[in-house]
Amino acid sequence: MADHNGYLPGEQPTGMNESTLCHPIIDGELLLIRKQRGLGEGNLVGPGGKVEDGETAMEAARREVREELRVEATGVEKRGEFGFHFRDDTPDDDSMYVHVFTADGIEGTPQATEEAVPEWHTAEDLPYDEMWVDDRIWMPHMLDGQTFTGTFVLTDEGDAMHRYEMDLGVDF
């Protein structure tokens, strides 16, 4: 099943950086990080980052949680994929193809690192005003256990949405 832009689940479009997000959800609470550097610095986001050569998206998601929070994610499942652009649909240096995972547990206690400060938030009352603007669109579907693909095009500053498209109930 393709989304409106022709992306197929599991097939990354050319010219886009491949990255991950992994959202541990435990007892109705979501583990987020306050990003300390790089794109989105200061925002609340899920642990994640770039997929390295020779690494699967799931391996990258687990590694990023380990590196950013010093814990092991358990019960990791894929929930979504989306293209993330600024300005228009033409991939540029900041464009990403993001693989979204959830985890039903963690081993260890989250610790602050140079990249991330851990914060637990009730899944029913997330501080969307401190997150990327696209999170308020796809995250409720992820929290409901739905799978999805999509495309999100933000303004240059990333503070508003130009447009988005999503398909729900996709198979990975």
Phi and psi in degrees as GROMACS dihedral restraints (atoms count N, CA, C in turn):
[ dihedral_restraints ]
;  ai    aj    ak    al  type     phi  dphi    fc
    3     4     5     6     1   -98.5    20    10
    4     5     6     7     1   148.6    20    10
    6     7     8     9     1   -84.0    20    10
    7     8     9    10     1  -175.5    20    10
    9    10    11    12     1   -62.1    20    10
   10    11    12    13     1   -19.0    20    10
   12    13    14    15     1  -101.5    20    10
   13    14    15    16     1     8.6    20    10
   15    16    17    18     1    85.1    20    10
   16    17    18    19     1     1.8    20    10
   18    19    20    21     1   -69.5    20    10
   19    20    21    22     1   135.8    20    10
   21    22    23    24     1  -104.0    20    10
   22    23    24    25     1   140.7    20    10
   24    25    26    27     1   -51.8    20    10
   25    26    27    28     1   129.6    20    10
   27    28    29    30     1    86.3    20    10
   28    29    30    31     1    -2.1    20    10
   30    31    32    33     1  -116.7    20    10
   31    32    33    34     1   104.8    20    10
   33    34    35    36     1   -73.9    20    10
   34    35    36    37     1   131.2    20    10
   36    37    38    39     1   -64.0    20    10
   37    38    39    40     1   148.5    20    10
   39    40    41    42     1   -69.2    20    10
   40    41    42    43     1   153.0    20    10
   42    43    44    45     1    80.1    20    10
   43    44    45    46     1    11.5    20    10
   45    46    47    48     1  -121.6    20    10
   46    47    48    49     1   142.8    20    10
   48    49    50    51     1   -72.8    20    10
   49    50    51    52     1   132.9    20    10
   51    52    53    54     1   -92.2    20    10
   52    53    54    55     1   128.5    20    10
   54    55    56    57     1  -142.7    20    10
   55    56    57    58     1   176.4    20    10
   57    58    59    60     1  -133.5    20    10
   58    59    60    61     1   159.6    20    10
   60    61    62    63     1  -134.2    20    10
   61    62    63    64     1   140.2    20    10
   63    64    65    66     1  -133.1    20    10
   64    65    66    67     1   120.4    20    10
   66    67    68    69     1  -110.8    20    10
   67    68    69    70     1    97.8    20    10
   69    70    71    72     1   -66.0    20    10
   70    71    72    73     1   128.2    20    10
   72    73    74    75     1  -124.0    20    10
   73    74    75    76     1   112.0    20    10
   75    76    77    78     1  -131.4    20    10
   76    77    78    79     1   123.9    20    10
   78    79    80    81     1    50.4    20    10
   79    80    81    82     1    43.9    20    10
   81    82    83    84     1    77.2    20    10
   82    83    84    85     1     8.9    20    10
   84    85    86    87     1  -118.3    20    10
   85    86    87    88     1   144.2    20    10
   87    88    89    90     1  -108.3    20    10
   88    89    90    91     1   129.9    20    10
   90    91    92    93     1   -88.5    20    10
   91    92    93    94     1   113.4    20    10
   93    94    95    96     1  -112.6    20    10
   94    95    96    97     1   169.4    20    10
   96    97    98    99     1  -124.7    20    10
   97    98    99   100     1   147.5    20    10
   99   100   101   102     1   -90.3    20    10
  100   101   102   103     1   109.9    20    10
  102   103   104   105     1   -68.4    20    10
  103   104   105   106     1   130.7    20    10
  105   106   107   108     1   -98.5    20    10
  106   107   108   109     1   -14.4    20    10
  108   109   110   111     1  -161.2    20    10
  109   110   111   112     1   163.3    20    10
  111   112   113   114     1    81.8    20    10
  112   113   114   115     1  -168.6    20    10
  114   115   116   117     1   -57.0    20    10
  115   116   117   118     1   125.3    20    10
  117   118   119   120     1    86.0    20    10
  118   119   120   121     1    13.0    20    10
  120   121   122   123     1   -50.5    20    10
  121   122   123   124     1   132.7    20    10
  123   124   125   126     1    93.2    20    10
  124   125   126   127     1   -20.2    20    10
  126   127   128   129     1   -76.7    20    10
  127   128   129   130     1   157.7    20    10
  129   130   131   132     1   -87.3    20    10
  130   131   132   133     1   126.8    20    10
  132   133   134   135     1  -142.0    20    10
  133   134   135   136     1   172.8    20    10
  135   136   137   138     1   -82.8    20    10
  136   137   138   139     1   151.2    20    10
  138   139   140   141     1   -57.1    20    10
  139   140   141   142     1   141.8    20    10
  141   142   143   144     1   167.9    20    10
  142   143   144   145     1  -180.0    20    10
  144   145   146   147     1   170.8    20    10
  145   146   147   148     1  -165.4    20    10
  147   148   149   150     1   -71.4    20    10
  148   149   150   151     1   146.9    20    10
  150   151   152   153     1   -83.1    20    10
  151   152   153   154     1   127.4    20    10
  153   154   155   156     1   -87.8    20    10
  154   155   156   157     1   159.4    20    10
  156   157   158   159     1   -54.5    20    10
  157   158   159   160     1   134.6    20    10
  159   160   161   162     1    79.5    20    10
  160   161   162   163     1     5.6    20    10
  162   163   164   165     1  -112.2    20    10
  163   164   165   166     1   140.1    20    10
  165   166   167   168     1   -79.9    20    10
  166   167   168   169     1   164.3    20    10
  168   169   170   171     1   -61.2    20    10
  169   170   171   172     1   -40.0    20    10
  171   172   173   174     1   -65.4    20    10
  172   173   174   175     1   -42.2    20    10
  174   175   176   177     1   -60.4    20    10
  175   176   177   178     1   -41.5    20    10
  177   178   179   180     1   -64.5    20    10
  178   179   180   181     1   -41.9    20    10
  180   181   182   183     1   -60.9    20    10
  181   182   183   184     1   -46.4    20    10
  183   184   185   186     1   -63.6    20    10
  184   185   186   187     1   -42.7    20    10
  186   187   188   189     1   -62.2    20    10
  187   188   189   190     1   -44.3    20    10
  189   190   191   192     1   -63.1    20    10
  190   191   192   193     1   -40.4    20    10
  192   193   194   195     1   -61.3    20    10
  193   194   195   196     1   -43.6    20    10
  195   196   197   198     1   -62.7    20    10
  196   197   198   199     1   -46.0    20    10
  198   199   200   201     1   -69.5    20    10
  199   200   201   202     1   -40.6    20    10
  201   202   203   204     1   -82.2    20    10
  202   203   204   205     1   -29.3    20    10
  204   205   206   207     1  -126.0    20    10
  205   206   207   208     1    -5.1    20    10
  207   208   209   210     1    61.2    20    10
  208   209   210   211     1    35.5    20    10
  210   211   212   213     1  -132.7    20    10
  211   212   213   214     1   162.4    20    10
  213   214   215   216     1  -102.1    20    10
  214   215   216   217     1   126.6    20    10
  216   217   218   219     1   -79.6    20    10
  217   218   219   220     1   136.8    20    10
  219   220   221   222     1  -122.4    20    10
  220   221   222   223     1   157.5    20    10
  222   223   224   225     1    60.0    20    10
  223   224   225   226     1    43.1    20    10
  225   226   227   228     1   -78.6    20    10
  226   227   228   229     1   129.8    20    10
  228   229   230   231     1  -135.1    20    10
  229   230   231   232     1   143.0    20    10
  231   232   233   234     1   -77.0    20    10
  232   233   234   235     1   133.9    20    10
  234   235   236   237     1  -118.8    20    10
  235   236   237   238     1   -26.6    20    10
  237   238   239   240     1  -167.2    20    10
  238   239   240   241     1   171.7    20    10
  240   241   242   243     1  -145.8    20    10
  241   242   243   244     1   140.8    20    10
  243   244   245   246     1  -153.6    20    10
  244   245   246   247     1   150.3    20    10
  246   247   248   249     1   -86.8    20    10
  247   248   249   250     1   137.1    20    10
  249   250   251   252     1  -127.6    20    10
  250   251   252   253     1   114.3    20    10
  252   253   254   255     1  -129.2    20    10
  253   254   255   256     1   158.8    20    10
  255   256   257   258     1  -111.5    20    10
  256   257   258   259     1   145.3    20    10
  258   259   260   261     1    77.2    20    10
  259   260   261   262     1   -66.3    20    10
  261   262   263   264     1  -151.4    20    10
  262   263   264   265     1  -169.9    20    10
  264   265   266   267     1   -82.9    20    10
  265   266   267   268     1    -0.4    20    10
  267   268   269   270     1   -79.6    20    10
  268   269   270   271     1   117.7    20    10
  270   271   272   273     1   -57.8    20    10
  271   272   273   274     1   138.7    20    10
  273   274   275   276     1  -134.7    20    10
  274   275   276   277     1  -170.7    20    10
  276   277   278   279     1   -59.8    20    10
  277   278   279   280     1   -27.9    20    10
  279   280   281   282     1   -94.2    20    10
  280   281   282   283     1    -3.9    20    10
  282   283   284   285     1   -70.9    20    10
  283   284   285   286     1   143.4    20    10
  285   286   287   288     1  -138.1    20    10
  286   287   288   289     1   148.9    20    10
  288   289   290   291     1  -110.8    20    10
  289   290   291   292     1   111.4    20    10
  291   292   293   294     1  -104.6    20    10
  292   293   294   295     1   128.9    20    10
  294   295   296   297     1   -97.2    20    10
  295   296   297   298     1   123.9    20    10
  297   298   299   300     1  -105.5    20    10
  298   299   300   301     1   127.9    20    10
  300   301   302   303     1  -124.3    20    10
  301   302   303   304     1   156.2    20    10
  303   304   305   306     1  -117.4    20    10
  304   305   306   307     1   158.8    20    10
  306   307   308   309     1  -131.0    20    10
  307   308   309   310     1   138.9    20    10
  309   310   311   312     1   -94.7    20    10
  310   311   312   313     1     4.2    20    10
  312   313   314   315     1  -168.2    20    10
  313   314   315   316     1   170.6    20    10
  315   316   317   318     1  -140.3    20    10
  316   317   318   319     1   150.1    20    10
  318   319   320   321     1  -108.5    20    10
  319   320   321   322     1   119.5    20    10
  321   322   323   324     1   109.6    20    10
  322   323   324   325     1  -179.6    20    10
  324   325   326   327     1  -112.3    20    10
  325   326   327   328     1   125.0    20    10
  327   328   329   330     1   -57.2    20    10
  328   329   330   331     1   137.0    20    10
  330   331   332   333     1  -124.2    20    10
  331   332   333   334     1   147.5    20    10
  333   334   335   336     1   -70.3    20    10
  334   335   336   337     1   143.3    20    10
  336   337   338   339     1  -131.3    20    10
  337   338   339   340     1  -179.3    20    10
  339   340   341   342     1   -61.3    20    10
  340   341   342   343     1   -26.8    20    10
  342   343   344   345     1   -92.8    20    10
  343   344   345   346     1   -27.4    20    10
  345   346   347   348     1  -150.3    20    10
  346   347   348   349     1   141.1    20    10
  348   349   350   351     1  -115.3    20    10
  349   350   351   352     1   119.9    20    10
  351   352   353   354     1   -71.8    20    10
  352   353   354   355     1   143.2    20    10
  354   355   356   357     1  -143.1    20    10
  355   356   357   358     1   129.9    20    10
  357   358   359   360     1   -92.8    20    10
  358   359   360   361     1   136.3    20    10
  360   361   362   363     1  -136.1    20    10
  361   362   363   364     1   141.6    20    10
  363   364   365   366     1   -62.8    20    10
  364   365   366   367     1   127.7    20    10
  366   367   368   369     1   -60.3    20    10
  367   368   369   370     1   -28.0    20    10
  369   370   371   372     1   -79.7    20    10
  370   371   372   373     1   -12.0    20    10
  372   373   374   375     1  -141.1    20    10
  373   374   375   376     1    63.3    20    10
  375   376   377   378     1   -79.1    20    10
  376   377   378   379     1   146.3    20    10
  378   379   380   381     1   -81.5    20    10
  379   380   381   382     1    69.3    20    10
  381   382   383   384     1   -57.8    20    10
  382   383   384   385     1   -25.6    20    10
  384   385   386   387     1   -69.5    20    10
  385   386   387   388     1    -9.6    20    10
  387   388   389   390     1  -108.1    20    10
  388   389   390   391     1    10.7    20    10
  390   391   392   393     1  -120.4    20    10
  391   392   393   394     1   171.4    20    10
  393   394   395   396     1   -59.5    20    10
  394   395   396   397     1   145.0    20    10
  396   397   398   399     1   -61.9    20    10
  397   398   399   400     1   -29.9    20    10
  399   400   401   402     1   -72.1    20    10
  400   401   402   403     1   -22.5    20    10
  402   403   404   405     1   -58.7    20    10
  403   404   405   406     1   -37.2    20    10
  405   406   407   408     1   -68.0    20    10
  406   407   408   409     1   -13.3    20    10
  408   409   410   411     1   -92.2    20    10
  409   410   411   412     1   -52.3    20    10
  411   412   413   414     1   -87.9    20    10
  412   413   414   415     1   -29.6    20    10
  414   415   416   417     1   -62.4    20    10
  415   416   417   418     1   -40.5    20    10
  417   418   419   420     1   -58.5    20    10
  418   419   420   421     1   -34.3    20    10
  420   421   422   423     1   -67.2    20    10
  421   422   423   424     1   -42.6    20    10
  423   424   425   426     1   -60.4    20    10
  424   425   426   427     1   -44.7    20    10
  426   427   428   429     1   -65.2    20    10
  427   428   429   430     1   -27.4    20    10
  429   430   431   432     1   -82.8    20    10
  430   431   432   433     1     0.4    20    10
  432   433   434   435     1    83.7    20    10
  433   434   435   436     1    10.8    20    10
  435   436   437   438     1   -82.6    20    10
  436   437   438   439     1   152.6    20    10
  438   439   440   441     1   -99.8    20    10
  439   440   441   442     1   155.5    20    10
  441   442   443   444     1  -158.8    20    10
  442   443   444   445     1   158.3    20    10
  444   445   446   447     1  -128.8    20    10
  445   446   447   448     1   158.3    20    10
  447   448   449   450     1  -172.2    20    10
  448   449   450   451     1   177.3    20    10
  450   451   452   453     1  -138.2    20    10
  451   452   453   454     1   133.0    20    10
  453   454   455   456     1  -127.8    20    10
  454   455   456   457     1   124.6    20    10
  456   457   458   459     1  -116.1    20    10
  457   458   459   460     1   115.1    20    10
  459   460   461   462     1  -103.3    20    10
  460   461   462   463     1   165.4    20    10
  462   463   464   465     1   -66.9    20    10
  463   464   465   466     1   167.4    20    10
  465   466   467   468     1   -53.2    20    10
  466   467   468   469     1   -38.8    20    10
  468   469   470   471     1   -82.1    20    10
  469   470   471   472     1   -12.2    20    10
  471   472   473   474     1    77.3    20    10
  472   473   474   475     1    11.2    20    10
  474   475   476   477     1   -98.3    20    10
  475   476   477   478     1    -3.0    20    10
  477   478   479   480     1  -148.2    20    10
  478   479   480   481     1   159.5    20    10
  480   481   482   483     1   -99.1    20    10
  481   482   483   484     1   127.0    20    10
  483   484   485   486     1   -74.4    20    10
  484   485   486   487     1   -52.1    20    10
  486   487   488   489     1  -167.3    20    10
  487   488   489   490     1   165.4    20    10
  489   490   491   492     1  -153.4    20    10
  490   491   492   493     1   159.5    20    10
  492   493   494   495     1  -140.4    20    10
  493   494   495   496     1   142.3    20    10
  495   496   497   498     1  -142.2    20    10
  496   497   498   499     1   149.5    20    10
  498   499   500   501     1  -122.6    20    10
  499   500   501   502     1   136.4    20    10
  501   502   503   504     1  -109.5    20    10
  502   503   504   505     1   157.5    20    10
  504   505   506   507     1    73.6    20    10
  505   506   507   508     1    32.1    20    10
  507   508   509   510     1   -83.5    20    10
  508   509   510   511     1   157.6    20    10
  510   511   512   513     1  -100.2    20    10
  511   512   513   514     1   137.1    20    10
